[in-house]
Amino acid sequence: MSKTVFTHGHLFDGNHEQEVNDAWFVVDDTTGKIEETGSNTHPVVEQEVDLSGQYVMPGLINCHTHITMDPNTGDGGTGANVVEATVRAVDNLHDLLKSGVTYIRECGSSFDIDIYLEKLRSAGKLTKVPRILPSGRPYSMTGGHGDFPNFGHLVDSPDEMRKAVRQGLKIGTKAVKVMATGGVMTPGDFMDDPQLSVEEIKVAVDEAHHKGDIVAAHAEGNPGIMNAIKAGVDSIEHGFYVNDEEIDLMLEKGTYLTPTIVADWAIPEYAKGKLPEWEIKKAADALDDLYTNIMHAWKRGVPVTLGTDAGTPFNDFTMTPKELSLMVDKGVSPATAIKSSVTSAKLMKIDDEYGTLEKGKYADFLVLNGDPLVDVNAVQQPDKQVYQHGQRVY
């Protein structure tokens, strides 16, 4: 049984606040899992990779992506046919992995493409892509935030929701996505428009939880955020206007929050003259509020995950490290920002094997020139080394 020891690196394992200097870790080449870690004198095994004083951190887990979308369009490009959308999704997966994202939770794919791509990846027929926790199509009311061509399951009663979710679970959905409010990209609604009812969302939660799967709710404003929490979803996505009453309930229920700061930041930053004014105004008006509300929820102890909403306008599939930088800009430490990726693993129920670099977990990691705990912008290094299961992929 072949083993590889990685030596002479500065290791941030995702658990602690500091790195281990002159660190080493041994990976079983067959399983791709870490067998042991330490510092200074290292064991002698079949192969050695000398990291030469570079910095090692866990691969990023982005728990909110839309791999079939096109960030260069205002509507996400969901009108593309199934062939075009599939080719785009594969390209986007490659970009995610190059950027340092080794695992994703998809939050809405046209034609259920993410489900089929994960099956191909699992069978070894699709390589150099992150592992995928697939959602398939999201669930939206007619005229709601998921009512795009080729995109959402349109449901308008608890019974319609139950049947649609069961159909999704049948073909491989593992992370149900429901649309509880309006949003930025739809012209006919706003962030504070409630959409799916508590009863409709609760049906989705019941069906997913029966299978041990999770539910994410697109919920930007009120009362939709509260509706989703009451219905029992596992995570609130965006949550830009989350308030103390909702935070209290999230803490009681253990509900996660995925801020996707970069998705809102990118539109006023890059879209002037390229997107309709109504869309830019929606994003710009929310930006200061979301910074205040998200950081307040974080300080109160709500578990905050790492997700970007990749695929939305000007929010491409290389932006996950930028999300970390925006978190740090608003007051958290680099270590805390990076640990939001570990929280993603917990939300996704994969933290027994992913998220941190320790014995018994898969060796998914990044190798950087700079110290991410001193300057989190080091994670944006374009030519970083990316490993999955102990094998270098980029």
Secondary structure as a PSIPRED ss2 file (coil, helix, strand):
# PSIPRED VFORMAT (PSIPRED V4.0)

   1 M C   1.000  0.000  0.000
   2 S C   1.000  0.000  0.000
   3 K E   0.000  0.000  1.000
   4 T E   0.000  0.000  1.000
   5 V E   0.000  0.000  1.000
   6 F E   0.000  0.000  1.000
   7 T E   0.000  0.000  1.000
   8 H E   0.000  0.000  1.000
   9 G E   0.000  0.000  1.000
  10 H E   0.000  0.000  1.000
  11 L E   0.000  0.000  1.000
  12 F C   1.000  0.000  0.000
  13 D C   1.000  0.000  0.000
  14 G C   1.000  0.000  0.000
  15 N C   1.000  0.000  0.000
  16 H C   1.000  0.000  0.000
  17 E C   1.000  0.000  0.000
  18 Q C   1.000  0.000  0.000
  19 E C   1.000  0.000  0.000
  20 V E   0.000  0.000  1.000
  21 N E   0.000  0.000  1.000
  22 D E   0.000  0.000  1.000
  23 A E   0.000  0.000  1.000
  24 W E   0.000  0.000  1.000
  25 F E   0.000  0.000  1.000
  26 V E   0.000  0.000  1.000
  27 V E   0.000  0.000  1.000
  28 D E   0.000  0.000  1.000
  29 D C   1.000  0.000  0.000
  30 T C   1.000  0.000  0.000
  31 T C   1.000  0.000  0.000
  32 G C   1.000  0.000  0.000
  33 K E   0.000  0.000  1.000
  34 I E   0.000  0.000  1.000
  35 E E   0.000  0.000  1.000
  36 E E   0.000  0.000  1.000
  37 T E   0.000  0.000  1.000
  38 G E   0.000  0.000  1.000
  39 S E   0.000  0.000  1.000
  40 N C   1.000  0.000  0.000
  41 T C   1.000  0.000  0.000
  42 H C   1.000  0.000  0.000
  43 P C   1.000  0.000  0.000
  44 V C   1.000  0.000  0.000
  45 V C   1.000  0.000  0.000
  46 E C   1.000  0.000  0.000
  47 Q E   0.000  0.000  1.000
  48 E E   0.000  0.000  1.000
  49 V E   0.000  0.000  1.000
  50 D E   0.000  0.000  1.000
  51 L C   1.000  0.000  0.000
  52 S C   1.000  0.000  0.000
  53 G C   1.000  0.000  0.000
  54 Q C   1.000  0.000  0.000
  55 Y E   0.000  0.000  1.000
  56 V E   0.000  0.000  1.000
  57 M E   0.000  0.000  1.000
  58 P E   0.000  0.000  1.000
  59 G C   1.000  0.000  0.000
  60 L E   0.000  0.000  1.000
  61 I E   0.000  0.000  1.000
  62 N E   0.000  0.000  1.000
  63 C E   0.000  0.000  1.000
  64 H E   0.000  0.000  1.000
  65 T E   0.000  0.000  1.000
  66 H C   1.000  0.000  0.000
  67 I C   1.000  0.000  0.000
  68 T C   1.000  0.000  0.000
  69 M C   1.000  0.000  0.000
  70 D C   1.000  0.000  0.000
  71 P C   1.000  0.000  0.000
  72 N C   1.000  0.000  0.000
  73 T C   1.000  0.000  0.000
  74 G C   1.000  0.000  0.000
  75 D C   1.000  0.000  0.000
  76 G C   1.000  0.000  0.000
  77 G C   1.000  0.000  0.000
  78 T C   1.000  0.000  0.000
  79 G C   1.000  0.000  0.000
  80 A C   1.000  0.000  0.000
  81 N C   1.000  0.000  0.000
  82 V H   0.000  1.000  0.000
  83 V H   0.000  1.000  0.000
  84 E H   0.000  1.000  0.000
  85 A H   0.000  1.000  0.000
  86 T H   0.000  1.000  0.000
  87 V H   0.000  1.000  0.000
  88 R H   0.000  1.000  0.000
  89 A H   0.000  1.000  0.000
  90 V H   0.000  1.000  0.000
  91 D H   0.000  1.000  0.000
  92 N H   0.000  1.000  0.000
  93 L H   0.000  1.000  0.000
  94 H H   0.000  1.000  0.000
  95 D H   0.000  1.000  0.000
  96 L H   0.000  1.000  0.000
  97 L H   0.000  1.000  0.000
  98 K H   0.000  1.000  0.000
  99 S C   1.000  0.000  0.000
 100 G C   1.000  0.000  0.000
 101 V E   0.000  0.000  1.000
 102 T E   0.000  0.000  1.000
 103 Y E   0.000  0.000  1.000
 104 I E   0.000  0.000  1.000
 105 R E   0.000  0.000  1.000
 106 E E   0.000  0.000  1.000
 107 C C   1.000  0.000  0.000
 108 G C   1.000  0.000  0.000
 109 S C   1.000  0.000  0.000
 110 S H   0.000  1.000  0.000
 111 F H   0.000  1.000  0.000
 112 D H   0.000  1.000  0.000
 113 I H   0.000  1.000  0.000
 114 D H   0.000  1.000  0.000
 115 I H   0.000  1.000  0.000
 116 Y H   0.000  1.000  0.000
 117 L H   0.000  1.000  0.000
 118 E H   0.000  1.000  0.000
 119 K H   0.000  1.000  0.000
 120 L H   0.000  1.000  0.000
 121 R H   0.000  1.000  0.000
 122 S H   0.000  1.000  0.000
 123 A C   1.000  0.000  0.000
 124 G C   1.000  0.000  0.000
 125 K C   1.000  0.000  0.000
 126 L C   1.000  0.000  0.000
 127 T C   1.000  0.000  0.000
 128 K C   1.000  0.000  0.000
 129 V C   1.000  0.000  0.000
 130 P C   1.000  0.000  0.000
 131 R E   0.000  0.000  1.000
 132 I E   0.000  0.000  1.000
 133 L E   0.000  0.000  1.000
 134 P C   1.000  0.000  0.000
 135 S C   1.000  0.000  0.000
 136 G C   1.000  0.000  0.000
 137 R C   1.000  0.000  0.000
 138 P C   1.000  0.000  0.000
 139 Y E   0.000  0.000  1.000
 140 S E   0.000  0.000  1.000
 141 M C   1.000  0.000  0.000
 142 T C   1.000  0.000  0.000
 143 G C   1.000  0.000  0.000
 144 G C   1.000  0.000  0.000
 145 H C   1.000  0.000  0.000
 146 G C   1.000  0.000  0.000
 147 D C   1.000  0.000  0.000
 148 F C   1.000  0.000  0.000
 149 P C   1.000  0.000  0.000
 150 N C   1.000  0.000  0.000
 151 F C   1.000  0.000  0.000
 152 G C   1.000  0.000  0.000
 153 H E   0.000  0.000  1.000
 154 L E   0.000  0.000  1.000
 155 V C   1.000  0.000  0.000
 156 D C   1.000  0.000  0.000
 157 S C   1.000  0.000  0.000
 158 P H   0.000  1.000  0.000
 159 D H   0.000  1.000  0.000
 160 E H   0.000  1.000  0.000
 161 M H   0.000  1.000  0.000
 162 R H   0.000  1.000  0.000
 163 K H   0.000  1.000  0.000
 164 A H   0.000  1.000  0.000
 165 V H   0.000  1.000  0.000
 166 R H   0.000  1.000  0.000
 167 Q H   0.000  1.000  0.000
 168 G H   0.000  1.000  0.000
 169 L H   0.000  1.000  0.000
 170 K H   0.000  1.000  0.000
 171 I H   0.000  1.000  0.000
 172 G C   1.000  0.000  0.000
 173 T C   1.000  0.000  0.000
 174 K C   1.000  0.000  0.000
 175 A E   0.000  0.000  1.000
 176 V E   0.000  0.000  1.000
 177 K E   0.000  0.000  1.000
 178 V E   0.000  0.000  1.000
 179 M E   0.000  0.000  1.000
 180 A C   1.000  0.000  0.000
 181 T E   0.000  0.000  1.000
 182 G C   1.000  0.000  0.000
 183 G C   1.000  0.000  0.000
 184 V C   1.000  0.000  0.000
 185 M C   1.000  0.000  0.000
 186 T C   1.000  0.000  0.000
 187 P C   1.000  0.000  0.000
 188 G C   1.000  0.000  0.000
 189 D C   1.000  0.000  0.000
 190 F C   1.000  0.000  0.000
 191 M C   1.000  0.000  0.000
 192 D C   1.000  0.000  0.000
 193 D C   1.000  0.000  0.000
 194 P E   0.000  0.000  1.000
 195 Q C   1.000  0.000  0.000
 196 L C   1.000  0.000  0.000
 197 S C   1.000  0.000  0.000
 198 V H   0.000  1.000  0.000
 199 E H   0.000  1.000  0.000
 200 E H   0.000  1.000  0.000
 201 I H   0.000  1.000  0.000
 202 K H   0.000  1.000  0.000
 203 V H   0.000  1.000  0.000
 204 A H   0.000  1.000  0.000
 205 V H   0.000  1.000  0.000
 206 D H   0.000  1.000  0.000
 207 E H   0.000  1.000  0.000
 208 A H   0.000  1.000  0.000
 209 H H   0.000  1.000  0.000
 210 H H   0.000  1.000  0.000
 211 K C   1.000  0.000  0.000
 212 G C   1.000  0.000  0.000
 213 D C   1.000  0.000  0.000
 214 I E   0.000  0.000  1.000
 215 V E   0.000  0.000  1.000
 216 A E   0.000  0.000  1.000
 217 A E   0.000  0.000  1.000
 218 H E   0.000  0.000  1.000
 219 A E   0.000  0.000  1.000
 220 E C   1.000  0.000  0.000
 221 G C   1.000  0.000  0.000
 222 N C   1.000  0.000  0.000
 223 P C   1.000  0.000  0.000
 224 G H   0.000  1.000  0.000
 225 I H   0.000  1.000  0.000
 226 M H   0.000  1.000  0.000
 227 N H   0.000  1.000  0.000
 228 A H   0.000  1.000  0.000
 229 I H   0.000  1.000  0.000
 230 K H   0.000  1.000  0.000
 231 A H   0.000  1.000  0.000
 232 G C   1.000  0.000  0.000
 233 V C   1.000  0.000  0.000
 234 D C   1.000  0.000  0.000
 235 S E   0.000  0.000  1.000
 236 I E   0.000  0.000  1.000
 237 E E   0.000  0.000  1.000
 238 H E   0.000  0.000  1.000
 239 G C   1.000  0.000  0.000
 240 F C   1.000  0.000  0.000
 241 Y C   1.000  0.000  0.000
 242 V C   1.000  0.000  0.000
 243 N C   1.000  0.000  0.000
 244 D H   0.000  1.000  0.000
 245 E H   0.000  1.000  0.000
 246 E H   0.000  1.000  0.000
 247 I H   0.000  1.000  0.000
 248 D H   0.000  1.000  0.000
 249 L H   0.000  1.000  0.000
 250 M H   0.000  1.000  0.000
 251 L H   0.000  1.000  0.000
 252 E H   0.000  1.000  0.000
 253 K H   0.000  1.000  0.000
 254 G C   1.000  0.000  0.000
 255 T C   1.000  0.000  0.000
 256 Y E   0.000  0.000  1.000
 257 L E   0.000  0.000  1.000
 258 T E   0.000  0.000  1.000
 259 P C   1.000  0.000  0.000
 260 T C   1.000  0.000  0.000
 261 I H   0.000  1.000  0.000
 262 V H   0.000  1.000  0.000
 263 A H   0.000  1.000  0.000
 264 D H   0.000  1.000  0.000
 265 W H   0.000  1.000  0.000
 266 A H   0.000  1.000  0.000
 267 I H   0.000  1.000  0.000
 268 P H   0.000  1.000  0.000
 269 E H   0.000  1.000  0.000
 270 Y H   0.000  1.000  0.000
 271 A C   1.000  0.000  0.000
 272 K C   1.000  0.000  0.000
 273 G C   1.000  0.000  0.000
 274 K C   1.000  0.000  0.000
 275 L C   1.000  0.000  0.000
 276 P C   1.000  0.000  0.000
 277 E H   0.000  1.000  0.000
 278 W H   0.000  1.000  0.000
 279 E H   0.000  1.000  0.000
 280 I H   0.000  1.000  0.000
 281 K H   0.000  1.000  0.000
 282 K H   0.000  1.000  0.000
 283 A H   0.000  1.000  0.000
 284 A H   0.000  1.000  0.000
 285 D H   0.000  1.000  0.000
 286 A H   0.000  1.000  0.000
 287 L H   0.000  1.000  0.000
 288 D H   0.000  1.000  0.000
 289 D H   0.000  1.000  0.000
 290 L H   0.000  1.000  0.000
 291 Y H   0.000  1.000  0.000
 292 T H   0.000  1.000  0.000
 293 N H   0.000  1.000  0.000
 294 I H   0.000  1.000  0.000
 295 M H   0.000  1.000  0.000
 296 H H   0.000  1.000  0.000
 297 A H   0.000  1.000  0.000
 298 W H   0.000  1.000  0.000
 299 K H   0.000  1.000  0.000
 300 R H   0.000  1.000  0.000
 301 G C   1.000  0.000  0.000
 302 V C   1.000  0.000  0.000
 303 P C   1.000  0.000  0.000
 304 V E   0.000  0.000  1.000
 305 T C   1.000  0.000  0.000
 306 L C   1.000  0.000  0.000
 307 G C   1.000  0.000  0.000
 308 T C   1.000  0.000  0.000
 309 D C   1.000  0.000  0.000
 310 A E   0.000  0.000  1.000
 311 G C   1.000  0.000  0.000
 312 T C   1.000  0.000  0.000
 313 P C   1.000  0.000  0.000
 314 F C   1.000  0.000  0.000
 315 N C   1.000  0.000  0.000
 316 D C   1.000  0.000  0.000
 317 F C   1.000  0.000  0.000
 318 T C   1.000  0.000  0.000
 319 M C   1.000  0.000  0.000
 320 T H   0.000  1.000  0.000
 321 P H   0.000  1.000  0.000
 322 K H   0.000  1.000  0.000
 323 E H   0.000  1.000  0.000
 324 L H   0.000  1.000  0.000
 325 S H   0.000  1.000  0.000
 326 L H   0.000  1.000  0.000
 327 M H   0.000  1.000  0.000
 328 V H   0.000  1.000  0.000
 329 D H   0.000  1.000  0.000
 330 K C   1.000  0.000  0.000
 331 G C   1.000  0.000  0.000
 332 V C   1.000  0.000  0.000
 333 S C   1.000  0.000  0.000
 334 P H   0.000  1.000  0.000
 335 A H   0.000  1.000  0.000
 336 T H   0.000  1.000  0.000
 337 A H   0.000  1.000  0.000
 338 I H   0.000  1.000  0.000
 339 K H   0.000  1.000  0.000
 340 S H   0.000  1.000  0.000
 341 S H   0.000  1.000  0.000
 342 V H   0.000  1.000  0.000
 343 T H   0.000  1.000  0.000
 344 S H   0.000  1.000  0.000
 345 A H   0.000  1.000  0.000
 346 K H   0.000  1.000  0.000
 347 L H   0.000  1.000  0.000
 348 M C   1.000  0.000  0.000
 349 K C   1.000  0.000  0.000
 350 I C   1.000  0.000  0.000
 351 D C   1.000  0.000  0.000
 352 D C   1.000  0.000  0.000
 353 E C   1.000  0.000  0.000
 354 Y C   1.000  0.000  0.000
 355 G C   1.000  0.000  0.000
 356 T C   1.000  0.000  0.000
 357 L C   1.000  0.000  0.000
 358 E C   1.000  0.000  0.000
 359 K C   1.000  0.000  0.000
 360 G C   1.000  0.000  0.000
 361 K C   1.000  0.000  0.000
 362 Y E   0.000  0.000  1.000
 363 A C   1.000  0.000  0.000
 364 D C   1.000  0.000  0.000
 365 F E   0.000  0.000  1.000
 366 L E   0.000  0.000  1.000
 367 V E   0.000  0.000  1.000
 368 L E   0.000  0.000  1.000
 369 N C   1.000  0.000  0.000
 370 G C   1.000  0.000  0.000
 371 D C   1.000  0.000  0.000
 372 P C   1.000  0.000  0.000
 373 L C   1.000  0.000  0.000
 374 V C   1.000  0.000  0.000
 375 D C   1.000  0.000  0.000
 376 V H   0.000  1.000  0.000
 377 N H   0.000  1.000  0.000
 378 A H   0.000  1.000  0.000
 379 V H   0.000  1.000  0.000
 380 Q H   0.000  1.000  0.000
 381 Q C   1.000  0.000  0.000
 382 P C   1.000  0.000  0.000
 383 D C   1.000  0.000  0.000
 384 K C   1.000  0.000  0.000
 385 Q E   0.000  0.000  1.000
 386 V E   0.000  0.000  1.000
 387 Y E   0.000  0.000  1.000
 388 Q E   0.000  0.000  1.000
 389 H C   1.000  0.000  0.000
 390 G C   1.000  0.000  0.000
 391 Q E   0.000  0.000  1.000
 392 R E   0.000  0.000  1.000
 393 V C   1.000  0.000  0.000
 394 Y C   1.000  0.000  0.000
